[in-house]
Amino acid sequence: MQPELTVPTVADANFRRSVVVACVLGVVGLLASVPLGYLTAAVFGCVGLALGMLNSRLVQLSVVRFAQGASSRPKRQFIGSVVSRLALITLLALSLALLFQPEGLGVIVGLAVFQLLMIIVAALPMIREMKGS
């Protein structure tokens, strides 16, 4: 029986907040894009946000697995999973961007927005804590 993988509470809370903000941004982007005629680009942006969410969750699980030392060669396995995941997401995002130009570029934008959200959501509590001390 494999041990249960649990993401630390702070990281999980940051992820959940990022997902909520990303979903709100996605819906706002979809609603704003309809009258402007950019619905397809907004849909691709939402796909990018979803890929960002998936990548972040997989990163968290990968780090937990690595920290638990679930393998006899955890470092090699960790590096392999990181490279594989990044290659797959990059390949998928670039393929969509190139196949559905110019609207497909929304996938790249969505990925970038989600990464920026993750950084902001993680940084805000630290900034508040630093101001408080």
N, C-alpha and C positions, 0 to 999 in steps of 0.2 A: 504494500500500500504506500503510495507516494504521500509525502507531507503536503498539507494544505498551504497554498501560496497566498499570503496576505500582504497587501501593500500597506506601508505605514499610514497611519491616520492622516497626518498632515499632507502627504503626497496625494492620498485619495481625495481629501477635501479640496485641494487645489485643482485636481483633475475634474471633479464634479462641478466646481464653480466655472471652470473653463468650458465645460460642455454646455452648461446652462447659458452662458454668455454667447457661445458660438451658435447655439440653436436660435437664440433671440436675434442675433445678427443675421443668421441665415434667413429667418422668416422676414425680417425687416428688408433685407436685400431682395428677396423674392417679391414682396409687396411693392417696393419702390421701383423695381425693374419693369413691372408690367406696363405702367403708363409710359415709360421711357423706351419700351421696345427691346429691352435687353434680357428677357426672361431666360433664354437659353444660356447666356453667360452667367446669370445668377444661379441657375440650376447647377452648372459646372462648378461655380464657386462653392455651393453646398456640398458637392461631391468632394471637393478639396478639403473643406472643413471636416467632413466625415473621415477622410483618409488621415487627416491630422489627429483626430480623436483616436482612431484605430492604432495609429503608430504610437501615440503617447501611452495608451494602455498596454500595448505590447512591450514597450520600453520598460514600463514599471514592472510588469511580470517577469521580464528577462532579468532585470536587476535583482529582484527578489530571489529568483532561481539561482543566480550567480552567488548572491550573498549566503544562501543556504548550503552552497557547495554540493548540489545534487548530482554532480558527475565526478568521475575520476580526473577529468581534464576540463574543469569548469571555465578556465580562462579562454582556452581555444574555442570551446563551444559558445561562450558568451560573444566573443569577437565574430565568430561565424554567423550567429543569429543576428547580430547588429548589422553586419555587412549585407546579409541576405535580405533582411527586412528593408533596409534603406534602398538597396538595388531594386527590389520589387516595387516599392512605392514610387521611386523615381521613374522607373520604366513605365509604370501605369500612368502616372501624371503626365510625363512627357508624351506618351503615346496619345493620350486624350487631347492634350494641347495641340499636337501636330495634326491629328486626324480631323479635328473639328475647329480648325482655325477660323476666325480669330476668337470665337466664343469659348473654345476649349481652354484658352489661357486662364479662364476662371478657376480651373483646378489648381494651377500654380498659385494664384492669388489666394484661394481658400486655404491651401496648405500654409502659406506664409502668414496669413491672418491668424490661423489657429496657433502657430508657434509663437507669434507675438503675444497672443492672449495668454498662453501658458506662462510666458516670462512675466507679463504684467501681473497676473493673478498670484504668482509665487512671490513677486517682489513687494506687492502692496503690504502684506502683513509684516514683512521684515522692516519696511520703511516706517510703518506705524510704531513698531516696537522700538526702533532706534530713536524716533522722535520722543517717545515716552520715557526713555531712560536718560 
